[in-house]
């Protein structure tokens, strides 16, 4: 039976480094919104302008909970009202 082809180790390492950098950037953006360095509207503007950037890749629940005064309960009510 033929073994599944795997990408070269160099590609895997590079992809892993890019993924870590993207996670750190998203965490930094969430921290900036939480500490009011940037507004949620600014983060949305960045996400719409550059959907391939970390701001555009942030999940909606993570975005909501990064906004001050919105916790998990309020986030769930907001998302429930959108359905």
N, C-alpha and C positions, 0 to 999 in steps of 0.2 A: 504494500500500500504506500502510495506517495505521501511524503510528509508535506504539510501545508507550508507554503513559502512564507517566511518571515522577513520583514524589512531588515536591512543591514543594521548592525548594532549602533553605528554612528547616527543613522536616522532616528532610531528609537531614543537615543540620548538627547538629540536635538529637540525632538518632539516633547520629551519629558520636561526639558528646560523651558520650552515655550509655554507649556501648560502651567508650570509653576509660576512663571512670570505673569500670565494672565490671571491666575487665582489671586496673586498678590495685588495686582492692579485693581481687581474687583473689590477686594477687601479694603484697599485704600480709598476707593470711591465711596463705599458704604460708610467708612469711618469719617470721611469728609462731610457726608450728608448728616450723619449723626451728630457731629460736632459743629455743624452749621458753617463749615468752611465754604461749601457750595450749597445751593438750594436744590430741592428735588426737581424743580423745573429746569435748572441748568443741566442736571444729570440726564433728564429726558431729552433735552435738546441735543446733547452730545450723542446719546444713543440713536436718535433719529438721523443725525448728520453722518454718523460713522457706525453703521450696524455691525460691522466686522470687528470693531474695537471692543475692548473689555466692557465699556459702558453698554454697548448694544447686546452683549452676551449675558448681561445680568438677568437673572430670573425675577419675575414679578414679585413673588413672595419675599425674596431677599431684599428687593427694592423697598417694598412697603415697610418691612420691619426696620429698615435703616432710618426711616423718617421718625424724628422725635415725636413722642406721644402716640405712636401706633405700635402696639404690641401684637402678639400672636392672635389674641382674641379679636381685636378690632380688624386686623388683617383678614382673618377668616370671614368676618361679616362683610367686609368690602368685596372680597373675591366671590362670596356667595351671592351678593346682590348683582354681580355682573353676569351670572349664569343665566 
